[in-house]
Amino acid sequence: MNWRHGLFRLWIVGSVLFVIAVAFISYTERPNRPLTDAEVGIGGPAPWTILAMCAGIAFGIPLAVLALGASLVWAFSGFAAKRS
């Protein structure tokens, strides 16, 4: 069994599901009424700032999990018995 390939595939599936969940939550926060000036971005945070924050959450957290998982696999591979 190849643990690295299996864990990487698991990370891909988890990341895709996480990005879909963040997109769904970000999309459902939009009100169904006319927007005020503050909600449009006049006098409030720019829409690109909100998009950048959501993208940072959607892609930053899976990348951090990938880095943590790769470092743990690397660390634990040092404990493997040598094959002769």
PDB file with SEQRES, HELIX, SHEET and CRYST1 records, atoms N, CA, C and O in Angstrom:
SEQRES   1 A   84  MET ASN TRP ARG HIS GLY LEU PHE ARG LEU TRP ILE VAL          
SEQRES   2 A   84  GLY SER VAL LEU PHE VAL ILE ALA VAL ALA PHE ILE SER          
SEQRES   3 A   84  TYR THR GLU ARG PRO ASN ARG PRO LEU THR ASP ALA GLU          
SEQRES   4 A   84  VAL GLY ILE GLY GLY PRO ALA PRO TRP THR ILE LEU ALA          
SEQRES   5 A   84  MET CYS ALA GLY ILE ALA PHE GLY ILE PRO LEU ALA VAL          
SEQRES   6 A   84  LEU ALA LEU GLY ALA SER LEU VAL TRP ALA PHE SER GLY          
SEQRES   7 A   84  PHE ALA ALA LYS ARG SER                                      
HELIX    1 AA1 TRP A    3  THR A   28  1                                  26    
HELIX    2 AA2 ASP A   37  VAL A   40  1                                   4    
HELIX    3 AA3 PRO A   47  SER A   77  1                                  31    
CRYST1    1.000    1.000    1.000  90.00  90.00  90.00 P 1           1          
ATOM      1  N   MET A   1       0.844  -1.175   0.000  1.00  0.00           N  
ATOM      2  CA  MET A   1       0.000   0.000   0.000  1.00  0.00           C  
ATOM      3  C   MET A   1       0.891   1.241   0.000  1.00  0.00           C  
ATOM      4  O   MET A   1       1.839   1.328   0.781  1.00  0.00           O  
ATOM      5  N   ASN A   2       0.591   2.187  -0.864  1.00  0.00           N  
ATOM      6  CA  ASN A   2       1.367   3.414  -0.943  1.00  0.00           C  
ATOM      7  C   ASN A   2       0.633   4.519  -0.182  1.00  0.00           C  
ATOM      8  O   ASN A   2      -0.357   5.076  -0.656  1.00  0.00           O  
ATOM      9  N   TRP A   3       1.140   4.811   0.992  1.00  0.00           N  
ATOM     10  CA  TRP A   3       0.491   5.797   1.860  1.00  0.00           C  
ATOM     11  C   TRP A   3       0.519   7.196   1.270  1.00  0.00           C  
ATOM     12  O   TRP A   3      -0.447   7.946   1.411  1.00  0.00           O  
ATOM     13  N   ARG A   4       1.603   7.555   0.615  1.00  0.00           N  
ATOM     14  CA  ARG A   4       1.713   8.920   0.077  1.00  0.00           C  
ATOM     15  C   ARG A   4       0.667   9.191  -0.988  1.00  0.00           C  
ATOM     16  O   ARG A   4       0.030  10.244  -0.978  1.00  0.00           O  
ATOM     17  N   HIS A   5       0.483   8.255  -1.903  1.00  0.00           N  
ATOM     18  CA  HIS A   5      -0.531   8.459  -2.944  1.00  0.00           C  
ATOM     19  C   HIS A   5      -1.937   8.467  -2.363  1.00  0.00           C  
ATOM     20  O   HIS A   5      -2.778   9.269  -2.767  1.00  0.00           O  
ATOM     21  N   GLY A   6      -2.187   7.574  -1.417  1.00  0.00           N  
ATOM     22  CA  GLY A   6      -3.508   7.520  -0.799  1.00  0.00           C  
ATOM     23  C   GLY A   6      -3.837   8.781  -0.019  1.00  0.00           C  
ATOM     24  O   GLY A   6      -4.946   9.307  -0.114  1.00  0.00           O  
ATOM     25  N   LEU A   7      -2.872   9.266   0.754  1.00  0.00           N  
ATOM     26  CA  LEU A   7      -3.104  10.492   1.522  1.00  0.00           C  
ATOM     27  C   LEU A   7      -3.234  11.701   0.613  1.00  0.00           C  
ATOM     28  O   LEU A   7      -4.013  12.612   0.895  1.00  0.00           O  
ATOM     29  N   PHE A   8      -2.467  11.716  -0.490  1.00  0.00           N  
ATOM     30  CA  PHE A   8      -2.568  12.836  -1.425  1.00  0.00           C  
ATOM     31  C   PHE A   8      -3.939  12.854  -2.096  1.00  0.00           C  
ATOM     32  O   PHE A   8      -4.528  13.920  -2.276  1.00  0.00           O  
ATOM     33  N   ARG A   9      -4.443  11.691  -2.463  1.00  0.00           N  
ATOM     34  CA  ARG A   9      -5.778  11.628  -3.066  1.00  0.00           C  
ATOM     35  C   ARG A   9      -6.847  12.032  -2.061  1.00  0.00           C  
ATOM     36  O   ARG A   9      -7.817  12.701  -2.415  1.00  0.00           O  
ATOM     37  N   LEU A  10      -6.672  11.631  -0.826  1.00  0.00           N  
ATOM     38  CA  LEU A  10      -7.602  12.041   0.229  1.00  0.00           C  
ATOM     39  C   LEU A  10      -7.558  13.552   0.424  1.00  0.00           C  
ATOM     40  O   LEU A  10      -8.596  14.178   0.639  1.00  0.00           O  
ATOM     41  N   TRP A  11      -6.368  14.143   0.352  1.00  0.00           N  
ATOM     42  CA  TRP A  11      -6.228  15.597   0.480  1.00  0.00           C  
ATOM     43  C   TRP A  11      -6.924  16.300  -0.680  1.00  0.00           C  
ATOM     44  O   TRP A  11      -7.577  17.323  -0.474  1.00  0.00           O  
ATOM     45  N   ILE A  12      -6.795  15.771  -1.897  1.00  0.00           N  
ATOM     46  CA  ILE A  12      -7.447  16.395  -3.055  1.00  0.00           C  
ATOM     47  C   ILE A  12      -8.962  16.397  -2.873  1.00  0.00           C  
ATOM     48  O   ILE A  12      -9.612  17.421  -3.082  1.00  0.00           O  
ATOM     49  N   VAL A  13      -9.519  15.263  -2.487  1.00  0.00           N  
ATOM     50  CA  VAL A  13     -10.973  15.182  -2.285  1.00  0.00           C  
ATOM     51  C   VAL A  13     -11.414  16.132  -1.177  1.00  0.00           C  
ATOM     52  O   VAL A  13     -12.401  16.850  -1.337  1.00  0.00           O  
ATOM     53  N   GLY A  14     -10.699  16.145  -0.062  1.00  0.00           N  
ATOM     54  CA  GLY A  14     -11.042  17.037   1.046  1.00  0.00           C  
ATOM     55  C   GLY A  14     -10.933  18.501   0.671  1.00  0.00           C  
ATOM     56  O   GLY A  14     -11.762  19.315   1.077  1.00  0.00           O  
ATOM     57  N   SER A  15      -9.908  18.842  -0.106  1.00  0.00           N  
ATOM     58  CA  SER A  15      -9.726  20.238  -0.527  1.00  0.00           C  
ATOM     59  C   SER A  15     -10.850  20.693  -1.452  1.00  0.00           C  
ATOM     60  O   SER A  15     -11.358  21.806  -1.320  1.00  0.00           O  
ATOM     61  N   VAL A  16     -11.235  19.828  -2.385  1.00  0.00           N  
ATOM     62  CA  VAL A  16     -12.327  20.185  -3.301  1.00  0.00           C  
ATOM     63  C   VAL A  16     -13.622  20.388  -2.520  1.00  0.00           C  
ATOM     64  O   VAL A  16     -14.355  21.346  -2.768  1.00  0.00           O  
ATOM     65  N   LEU A  17     -13.902  19.494  -1.582  1.00  0.00           N  
ATOM     66  CA  LEU A  17     -15.109  19.651  -0.767  1.00  0.00           C  
ATOM     67  C   LEU A  17     -15.054  20.911   0.086  1.00  0.00           C  
ATOM     68  O   LEU A  17     -16.071  21.580   0.266  1.00  0.00           O  
ATOM     69  N   PHE A  18     -13.879  21.241   0.615  1.00  0.00           N  
ATOM     70  CA  PHE A  18     -13.729  22.446   1.428  1.00  0.00           C  
ATOM     71  C   PHE A  18     -13.933  23.706   0.594  1.00  0.00           C  
ATOM     72  O   PHE A  18     -14.604  24.637   1.038  1.00  0.00           O  
ATOM     73  N   VAL A  19     -13.362  23.746  -0.613  1.00  0.00           N  
ATOM     74  CA  VAL A  19     -13.529  24.913  -1.491  1.00  0.00           C  
ATOM     75  C   VAL A  19     -14.997  25.073  -1.880  1.00  0.00           C  
ATOM     76  O   VAL A  19     -15.504  26.194  -1.921  1.00  0.00           O  
ATOM     77  N   ILE A  20     -15.676  23.981  -2.162  1.00  0.00           N  
ATOM     78  CA  ILE A  20     -17.105  24.049  -2.485  1.00  0.00           C  
ATOM     79  C   ILE A  20     -17.896  24.567  -1.286  1.00  0.00           C  
ATOM     80  O   ILE A  20     -18.812  25.371  -1.455  1.00  0.00           O  
ATOM     81  N   ALA A  21     -17.555  24.119  -0.083  1.00  0.00           N  
ATOM     82  CA  ALA A  21     -18.262  24.584   1.117  1.00  0.00           C  
ATOM     83  C   ALA A  21     -18.041  26.071   1.343  1.00  0.00           C  
ATOM     84  O   ALA A  21     -18.986  26.786   1.677  1.00  0.00           O  
ATOM     85  N   VAL A  22     -16.804  26.560   1.167  1.00  0.00           N  
ATOM     86  CA  VAL A  22     -16.533  27.993   1.337  1.00  0.00           C  
ATOM     87  C   VAL A  22     -17.280  28.801   0.285  1.00  0.00           C  
ATOM     88  O   VAL A  22     -17.832  29.858   0.591  1.00  0.00           O  
ATOM     89  N   ALA A  23     -17.301  28.312  -0.954  1.00  0.00           N  
ATOM     90  CA  ALA A  23     -18.034  29.031  -2.008  1.00  0.00           C  
ATOM     91  C   ALA A  23     -19.523  29.069  -1.700  1.00  0.00           C  
ATOM     92  O   ALA A  23     -20.164  30.100  -1.900  1.00  0.00           O  
ATOM     93  N   PHE A  24     -20.080  27.972  -1.220  1.00  0.00           N  
ATOM     94  CA  PHE A  24     -21.500  27.918  -0.894  1.00  0.00           C  
ATOM     95  C   PHE A  24     -21.828  28.872   0.250  1.00  0.00           C  
ATOM     96  O   PHE A  24     -22.821  29.596   0.182  1.00  0.00           O  
ATOM     97  N   ILE A  25     -21.012  28.881   1.294  1.00  0.00           N  
ATOM     98  CA  ILE A  25     -21.252  29.766   2.435  1.00  0.00           C  
ATOM     99  C   ILE A  25     -21.104  31.224   2.016  1.00  0.00           C  
ATOM    100  O   ILE A  25     -21.901  32.068   2.426  1.00  0.00           O  
ATOM    101  N   SER A  26     -20.093  31.530   1.204  1.00  0.00           N  
ATOM    102  CA  SER A  26     -19.893  32.910   0.750  1.00  0.00           C  
ATOM    103  C   SER A  26     -21.041  33.362  -0.137  1.00  0.00           C  
ATOM    104  O   SER A  26     -21.452  34.520  -0.071  1.00  0.00           O  
ATOM    105  N   TYR A  27     -21.560  32.471  -0.960  1.00  0.00           N  
ATOM    106  CA  TYR A  27     -22.640  32.835  -1.873  1.00  0.00           C  
ATOM    107  C   TYR A  27     -23.961  33.010  -1.128  1.00  0.00           C  
ATOM    108  O   TYR A  27     -24.749  33.890  -1.477  1.00  0.00           O  
ATOM    109  N   THR A  28     -24.212  32.199  -0.122  1.00  0.00           N  
ATOM    110  CA  THR A  28     -25.485  32.284   0.583  1.00  0.00           C  
ATOM    111  C   THR A  28     -25.546  33.473   1.534  1.00  0.00           C  
ATOM    112  O   THR A  28     -26.618  33.773   2.060  1.00  0.00           O  
ATOM    113  N   GLU A  29     -24.447  34.147   1.768  1.00  0.00           N  
ATOM    114  CA  GLU A  29     -24.468  35.327   2.635  1.00  0.00           C  
ATOM    115  C   GLU A  29     -25.010  36.560   1.920  1.00  0.00           C  
ATOM    116  O   GLU A  29     -25.172  37.609   2.544  1.00  0.00           O  
ATOM    117  N   ARG A  30     -25.289  36.454   0.635  1.00  0.00           N  
ATOM    118  CA  ARG A  30     -25.822  37.584  -0.118  1.00  0.00           C  
ATOM    119  C   ARG A  30     -27.310  37.747   0.199  1.00  0.00           C  
ATOM    120  O   ARG A  30     -28.065  36.776   0.149  1.00  0.00           O  
ATOM    121  N   PRO A  31     -27.735  38.973   0.525  1.00  0.00           N  
ATOM    122  CA  PRO A  31     -29.157  39.184   0.830  1.00  0.00           C  
ATOM    123  C   PRO A  31     -30.004  39.180  -0.449  1.00  0.00           C  
ATOM    124  O   PRO A  31     -29.495  39.428  -1.541  1.00  0.00           O  
ATOM    125  N   ASN A  32     -31.294  38.897  -0.297  1.00  0.00           N  
ATOM    126  CA  ASN A  32     -32.227  38.867  -1.426  1.00  0.00           C  
ATOM    127  C   ASN A  32     -32.994  40.178  -1.558  1.00  0.00           C  
ATOM    128  O   ASN A  32     -34.080  40.198  -2.138  1.00  0.00           O  
ATOM    129  N   ARG A  33     -32.466  41.241  -1.047  1.00  0.00           N  
ATOM    130  CA  ARG A  33     -33.109  42.557  -1.105  1.00  0.00           C  
ATOM    131  C   ARG A  33     -32.149  43.536  -1.777  1.00  0.00           C  
ATOM    132  O   ARG A  33     -30.982  43.203  -1.986  1.00  0.00           O  
ATOM    133  N   PRO A  34     -32.615  44.728  -2.117  1.00  0.00           N  
ATOM    134  CA  PRO A  34     -31.701  45.724  -2.681  1.00  0.00           C  
ATOM    135  C   PRO A  34     -30.590  46.066  -1.689  1.00  0.00           C  
ATOM    136  O   PRO A  34     -30.832  46.186  -0.488  1.00  0.00           O  
ATOM    137  N   LEU A  35     -29.384  46.221  -2.199  1.00  0.00           N  
ATOM    138  CA  LEU A  35     -28.234  46.477  -1.339  1.00  0.00           C  
ATOM    139  C   LEU A  35     -28.122  47.955  -0.994  1.00  0.00           C  
ATOM    140  O   LEU A  35     -28.462  48.818  -1.802  1.00  0.00           O  
ATOM    141  N   THR A  36     -27.647  48.235   0.204  1.00  0.00           N  
ATOM    142  CA  THR A  36     -27.382  49.612   0.608  1.00  0.00           C  
ATOM    143  C   THR A  36     -26.006  50.020   0.095  1.00  0.00           C  
ATOM    144  O   THR A  36     -25.257  49.198  -0.433  1.00  0.00           O  
ATOM    145  N   ASP A  37     -25.686  51.310   0.259  1.00  0.00           N  
ATOM    146  CA  ASP A  37     -24.382  51.800  -0.199  1.00  0.00           C  
ATOM    147  C   ASP A  37     -23.231  51.087   0.511  1.00  0.00           C  
ATOM    148  O   ASP A  37     -22.220  50.769  -0.115  1.00  0.00           O  
ATOM    149  N   ALA A  38     -23.375  50.836   1.800  1.00  0.00           N  
ATOM    150  CA  ALA A  38     -22.312  50.167   2.553  1.00  0.00           C  
ATOM    151  C   ALA A  38     -22.134  48.728   2.087  1.00  0.00           C  
ATOM    152  O   ALA A  38     -21.013  48.218   2.059  1.00  0.00           O  
ATOM    153  N   GLU A  39     -23.228  48.073   1.721  1.00  0.00           N  
ATOM    154  CA  GLU A  39     -23.134  46.683   1.267  1.00  0.00           C  
ATOM    155  C   GLU A  39     -22.550  46.578  -0.135  1.00  0.00           C  
ATOM    156  O   GLU A  39     -21.917  45.578  -0.473  1.00  0.00           O  
ATOM    157  N   VAL A  40     -22.759  47.604  -0.950  1.00  0.00           N  
ATOM    158  CA  VAL A  40     -22.219  47.594  -2.303  1.00  0.00           C  
ATOM    159  C   VAL A  40     -20.719  47.844  -2.280  1.00  0.00           C  
ATOM    160  O   VAL A  40     -19.998  47.367  -3.156  1.00  0.00           O  
ATOM    161  N   GLY A  41     -20.253  48.572  -1.307  1.00  0.00           N  
ATOM    162  CA  GLY A  41     -18.821  48.846  -1.228  1.00  0.00           C  
ATOM    163  C   GLY A  41     -18.516  50.315  -1.082  1.00  0.00           C  
ATOM    164  O   GLY A  41     -17.352  50.698  -0.964  1.00  0.00           O  
ATOM    165  N   ILE A  42     -19.554  51.156  -1.088  1.00  0.00           N  
ATOM    166  CA  ILE A  42     -19.335  52.584  -0.907  1.00  0.00           C  
ATOM    167  C   ILE A  42     -19.247  52.837   0.585  1.00  0.00           C  
ATOM    168  O   ILE A  42     -20.241  52.715   1.301  1.00  0.00           O  
ATOM    169  N   GLY A  43     -18.086  53.181   1.043  1.00  0.00           N  
ATOM    170  CA  GLY A  43     -17.895  53.440   2.463  1.00  0.00           C  
ATOM    171  C   GLY A  43     -17.634  52.178   3.274  1.00  0.00           C  
ATOM    172  O   GLY A  43     -17.497  52.256   4.495  1.00  0.00           O  
ATOM    173  N   GLY A  44     -17.563  51.048   2.644  1.00  0.00           N  
ATOM    174  CA  GLY A  44     -17.296  49.783   3.334  1.00  0.00           C  
ATOM    175  C   GLY A  44     -16.147  49.053   2.669  1.00  0.00           C  
ATOM    176  O   GLY A  44     -15.459  49.622   1.821  1.00  0.00           O  
ATOM    177  N   PRO A  45     -15.933  47.820   3.037  1.00  0.00           N  
ATOM    178  CA  PRO A  45     -14.842  47.065   2.404  1.00  0.00           C  
ATOM    179  C   PRO A  45     -15.136  46.810   0.928  1.00  0.00           C  
ATOM    180  O   PRO A  45     -16.279  46.573   0.536  1.00  0.00           O  
ATOM    181  N   ALA A  46     -14.088  46.864   0.128  1.00  0.00           N  
ATOM    182  CA  ALA A  46     -14.232  46.651  -1.312  1.00  0.00           C  
ATOM    183  C   ALA A  46     -14.632  45.201  -1.589  1.00  0.00           C  
ATOM    184  O   ALA A  46     -14.228  44.296  -0.859  1.00  0.00           O  
ATOM    185  N   PRO A  47     -15.419  44.979  -2.632  1.00  0.00           N  
ATOM    186  CA  PRO A  47     -15.817  43.601  -2.953  1.00  0.00           C  
ATOM    187  C   PRO A  47     -14.622  42.695  -3.253  1.00  0.00           C  
ATOM    188  O   PRO A  47     -14.661  41.500  -2.961  1.00  0.00           O  
ATOM    189  N   TRP A  48     -13.555  43.262  -3.837  1.00  0.00           N  
ATOM    190  CA  TRP A  48     -12.373  42.445  -4.126  1.00  0.00           C  
ATOM    191  C   TRP A  48     -11.668  42.030  -2.835  1.00  0.00           C  
ATOM    192  O   TRP A  48     -11.036  40.975  -2.783  1.00  0.00           O  
ATOM    193  N   THR A  49     -11.773  42.846  -1.812  1.00  0.00           N  
ATOM    194  CA  THR A  49     -11.188  42.488  -0.522  1.00  0.00           C  
ATOM    195  C   THR A  49     -11.920  41.296   0.080  1.00  0.00           C  
ATOM    196  O   THR A  49     -11.293  40.389   0.627  1.00  0.00           O  
ATOM    197  N   ILE A  50     -13.234  41.299  -0.022  1.00  0.00           N  
ATOM    198  CA  ILE A  50     -14.026  40.173   0.489  1.00  0.00           C  
ATOM    199  C   ILE A  50     -13.725  38.913  -0.318  1.00  0.00           C  
ATOM    200  O   ILE A  50     -13.589  37.827   0.247  1.00  0.00           O  
ATOM    201  N   LEU A  51     -13.621  39.058  -1.647  1.00  0.00           N  
ATOM    202  CA  LEU A  51     -13.293  37.917  -2.495  1.00  0.00           C  
ATOM    203  C   LEU A  51     -11.910  37.370  -2.162  1.00  0.00           C  
ATOM    204  O   LEU A  51     -11.721  36.155  -2.104  1.00  0.00           O  
ATOM    205  N   ALA A  52     -10.946  38.257  -1.945  1.00  0.00           N  
ATOM    206  CA  ALA A  52      -9.592  37.815  -1.597  1.00  0.00           C  
ATOM    207  C   ALA A  52      -9.577  37.101  -0.250  1.00  0.00           C  
ATOM    208  O   ALA A  52      -8.842  36.129  -0.077  1.00  0.00           O  
ATOM    209  N   MET A  53     -10.373  37.566   0.698  1.00  0.00           N  
ATOM    210  CA  MET A  53     -10.434  36.910   1.999  1.00  0.00           C  
ATOM    211  C   MET A  53     -11.031  35.507   1.859  1.00  0.00           C  
ATOM    212  O   MET A  53     -10.508  34.553   2.434  1.00  0.00           O  
ATOM    213  N   CYS A  54     -12.112  35.379   1.104  1.00  0.00           N  
ATOM    214  CA  CYS A  54     -12.726  34.066   0.902  1.00  0.00           C  
ATOM    215  C   CYS A  54     -11.793  33.128   0.148  1.00  0.00           C  
ATOM    216  O   CYS A  54     -11.715  31.943   0.471  1.00  0.00           O  
ATOM    217  N   ALA A  55     -11.081  33.646  -0.856  1.00  0.00           N  
ATOM    218  CA  ALA A  55     -10.130  32.812  -1.603  1.00  0.00           C  
ATOM    219  C   ALA A  55      -8.960  32.406  -0.716  1.00  0.00           C  
ATOM    220  O   ALA A  55      -8.462  31.285  -0.821  1.00  0.00           O  
ATOM    221  N   GLY A  56      -8.522  33.303   0.150  1.00  0.00           N  
ATOM    222  CA  GLY A  56      -7.447  32.962   1.078  1.00  0.00           C  
ATOM    223  C   GLY A  56      -7.840  31.852   2.028  1.00  0.00           C  
ATOM    224  O   GLY A  56      -7.039  30.970   2.336  1.00  0.00           O  
ATOM    225  N   ILE A  57      -9.073  31.900   2.490  1.00  0.00           N  
ATOM    226  CA  ILE A  57      -9.574  30.826   3.360  1.00  0.00           C  
ATOM    227  C   ILE A  57      -9.732  29.533   2.568  1.00  0.00           C  
ATOM    228  O   ILE A  57      -9.338  28.461   3.029  1.00  0.00           O  
ATOM    229  N   ALA A  58     -10.312  29.640   1.368  1.00  0.00           N  
ATOM    230  CA  ALA A  58     -10.614  28.445   0.577  1.00  0.00           C  
ATOM    231  C   ALA A  58      -9.361  27.711   0.114  1.00  0.00           C  
ATOM    232  O   ALA A  58      -9.363  26.483   0.034  1.00  0.00           O  
ATOM    233  N   PHE A  59      -8.297  28.438  -0.189  1.00  0.00           N  
ATOM    234  CA  PHE A  59      -7.088  27.796  -0.701  1.00  0.00           C  
ATOM    235  C   PHE A  59      -5.955  27.755   0.317  1.00  0.00           C  
ATOM    236  O   PHE A  59      -5.092  26.882   0.233  1.00  0.00           O  
ATOM    237  N   GLY A  60      -5.938  28.675   1.271  1.00  0.00           N  
ATOM    238  CA  GLY A  60      -4.860  28.705   2.260  1.00  0.00           C  
ATOM    239  C   GLY A  60      -4.917  27.558   3.242  1.00  0.00           C  
ATOM    240  O   GLY A  60      -3.890  26.958   3.559  1.00  0.00           O  
ATOM    241  N   ILE A  61      -6.096  27.247   3.724  1.00  0.00           N  
ATOM    242  CA  ILE A  61      -6.234  26.170   4.714  1.00  0.00           C  
ATOM    243  C   ILE A  61      -5.883  24.813   4.101  1.00  0.00           C  
ATOM    244  O   ILE A  61      -5.139  24.059   4.729  1.00  0.00           O  
ATOM    245  N   PRO A  62      -6.383  24.456   2.899  1.00  0.00           N  
ATOM    246  CA  PRO A  62      -5.943  23.180   2.323  1.00  0.00           C  
ATOM    247  C   PRO A  62      -4.434  23.117   2.051  1.00  0.00           C  
ATOM    248  O   PRO A  62      -3.824  22.059   2.209  1.00  0.00           O  
ATOM    249  N   LEU A  63      -3.830  24.236   1.644  1.00  0.00           N  
ATOM    250  CA  LEU A  63      -2.384  24.228   1.428  1.00  0.00           C  
ATOM    251  C   LEU A  63      -1.630  24.040   2.743  1.00  0.00           C  
ATOM    252  O   LEU A  63      -0.599  23.368   2.775  1.00  0.00           O  
ATOM    253  N   ALA A  64      -2.135  24.626   3.819  1.00  0.00           N  
ATOM    254  CA  ALA A  64      -1.506  24.425   5.122  1.00  0.00           C  
ATOM    255  C   ALA A  64      -1.636  22.967   5.569  1.00  0.00           C  
ATOM    256  O   ALA A  64      -0.700  22.406   6.138  1.00  0.00           O  
ATOM    257  N   VAL A  65      -2.789  22.359   5.311  1.00  0.00           N  
ATOM    258  CA  VAL A  65      -2.979  20.944   5.644  1.00  0.00           C  
ATOM    259  C   VAL A  65      -2.045  20.079   4.804  1.00  0.00           C  
ATOM    260  O   VAL A  65      -1.485  19.108   5.313  1.00  0.00           O  
ATOM    261  N   LEU A  66      -1.866  20.414   3.522  1.00  0.00           N  
ATOM    262  CA  LEU A  66      -0.942  19.670   2.665  1.00  0.00           C  
ATOM    263  C   LEU A  66       0.487  19.767   3.201  1.00  0.00           C  
ATOM    264  O   LEU A  66       1.194  18.762   3.272  1.00  0.00           O  
ATOM    265  N   ALA A  67       0.908  20.963   3.575  1.00  0.00           N  
ATOM    266  CA  ALA A  67       2.265  21.139   4.100  1.00  0.00           C  
ATOM    267  C   ALA A  67       2.454  20.368   5.407  1.00  0.00           C  
ATOM    268  O   ALA A  67       3.491  19.739   5.616  1.00  0.00           O  
ATOM    269  N   LEU A  68       1.456  20.418   6.277  1.00  0.00           N  
ATOM    270  CA  LEU A  68       1.544  19.685   7.538  1.00  0.00           C  
ATOM    271  C   LEU A  68       1.576  18.181   7.290  1.00  0.00           C  
ATOM    272  O   LEU A  68       2.376  17.472   7.902  1.00  0.00           O  
ATOM    273  N   GLY A  69       0.728  17.691   6.411  1.00  0.00           N  
ATOM    274  CA  GLY A  69       0.701  16.264   6.102  1.00  0.00           C  
ATOM    275  C   GLY A  69       1.995  15.792   5.458  1.00  0.00           C  
ATOM    276  O   GLY A  69       2.509  14.726   5.799  1.00  0.00           O  
ATOM    277  N   ALA A  70       2.525  16.581   4.527  1.00  0.00           N  
ATOM    278  CA  ALA A  70       3.782  16.205   3.876  1.00  0.00           C  
ATOM    279  C   ALA A  70       4.933  16.174   4.874  1.00  0.00           C  
ATOM    280  O   ALA A  70       5.789  15.292   4.810  1.00  0.00           O  
ATOM    281  N   SER A  71       4.955  17.125   5.785  1.00  0.00           N  
ATOM    282  CA  SER A  71       6.026  17.126   6.787  1.00  0.00           C  
ATOM    283  C   SER A  71       5.886  15.965   7.758  1.00  0.00           C  
ATOM    284  O   SER A  71       6.892  15.409   8.201  1.00  0.00           O  
ATOM    285  N   LEU A  72       4.652  15.586   8.099  1.00  0.00           N  
ATOM    286  CA  LEU A  72       4.463  14.437   8.979  1.00  0.00           C  
ATOM    287  C   LEU A  72       4.844  13.127   8.287  1.00  0.00           C  
ATOM    288  O   LEU A  72       5.451  12.254   8.906  1.00  0.00           O  
ATOM    289  N   VAL A  73       4.491  12.986   7.004  1.00  0.00           N  
ATOM    290  CA  VAL A  73       4.888  11.788   6.260  1.00  0.00           C  
ATOM    291  C   VAL A  73       6.406  11.713   6.170  1.00  0.00           C  
ATOM    292  O   VAL A  73       6.986  10.641   6.341  1.00  0.00           O  
ATOM    293  N   TRP A  74       7.050  12.842   5.904  1.00  0.00           N  
ATOM    294  CA  TRP A  74       8.508  12.883   5.832  1.00  0.00           C  
ATOM    295  C   TRP A  74       9.125  12.519   7.171  1.00  0.00           C  
ATOM    296  O   TRP A  74      10.092  11.759   7.221  1.00  0.00           O  
ATOM    297  N   ALA A  75       8.574  13.053   8.264  1.00  0.00           N  
ATOM    298  CA  ALA A  75       9.127  12.777   9.593  1.00  0.00           C  
ATOM    299  C   ALA A  75       8.950  11.316   9.974  1.00  0.00           C  
ATOM    300  O   ALA A  75       9.879  10.697  10.493  1.00  0.00           O  
ATOM    301  N   PHE A  76       7.772  10.755   9.726  1.00  0.00           N  
ATOM    302  CA  PHE A  76       7.528   9.365  10.103  1.00  0.00           C  
ATOM    303  C   PHE A  76       8.221   8.377   9.171  1.00  0.00           C  
ATOM    304  O   PHE A  76       8.447   7.229   9.553  1.00  0.00           O  
ATOM    305  N   SER A  77       8.561   8.802   7.958  1.00  0.00           N  
ATOM    306  CA  SER A  77       9.292   7.899   7.064  1.00  0.00           C  
ATOM    307  C   SER A  77      10.706   7.674   7.571  1.00  0.00           C  
ATOM    308  O   SER A  77      11.342   6.697   7.177  1.00  0.00           O  
ATOM    309  N   GLY A  78      11.207   8.527   8.415  1.00  0.00           N  
ATOM    310  CA  GLY A  78      12.527   8.339   9.009  1.00  0.00           C  
ATOM    311  C   GLY A  78      12.554   7.208  10.006  1.00  0.00           C  
ATOM    312  O   GLY A  78      13.628   6.690  10.312  1.00  0.00           O  
ATOM    313  N   PHE A  79      11.400   6.804  10.528  1.00  0.00           N  
ATOM    314  CA  PHE A  79      11.324   5.713  11.487  1.00  0.00           C  
ATOM    315  C   PHE A  79      11.129   4.355  10.831  1.00  0.00           C  
ATOM    316  O   PHE A  79      11.112   3.332  11.516  1.00  0.00           O  
ATOM    317  N   ALA A  80      10.982   4.335   9.510  1.00  0.00           N  
ATOM    318  CA  ALA A  80      10.744   3.067   8.814  1.00  0.00           C  
ATOM    319  C   ALA A  80      11.995   2.193   8.876  1.00  0.00           C  
ATOM    320  O   ALA A  80      13.120   2.694   8.852  1.00  0.00           O  
ATOM    321  N   ALA A  81      11.781   0.885   8.957  1.00  0.00           N  
ATOM    322  CA  ALA A  81      12.899  -0.051   8.991  1.00  0.00           C  
ATOM    323  C   ALA A  81      13.554  -0.115   7.629  1.00  0.00           C  
ATOM    324  O   ALA A  81      12.881  -0.060   6.599  1.00  0.00           O  
ATOM    325  N   LYS A  82      14.859  -0.231   7.628  1.00  0.00           N  
ATOM    326  CA  LYS A  82      15.585  -0.306   6.364  1.00  0.00           C  
ATOM    327  C   LYS A  82      15.384  -1.675   5.743  1.00  0.00           C  
ATOM    328  O   LYS A  82      15.472  -2.702   6.417  1.00  0.00           O  
ATOM    329  N   ARG A  83      15.112  -1.671   4.446  1.00  0.00           N  
ATOM    330  CA  ARG A  83      14.936  -2.924   3.714  1.00  0.00           C  
ATOM    331  C   ARG A  83      16.254  -3.322   3.097  1.00  0.00           C  
ATOM    332  O   ARG A  83      16.990  -2.478   2.585  1.00  0.00           O  
ATOM    333  N   SER A  84      16.547  -4.578   3.144  1.00  0.00           N  
ATOM    334  CA  SER A  84      17.815  -5.027   2.554  1.00  0.00           C  
ATOM    335  C   SER A  84      17.608  -5.909   1.342  1.00  0.00           C  
ATOM    336  O   SER A  84      18.579  -6.365   0.738  1.00  0.00           O  
TER     337      SER A  84                                                      
END                                                                             
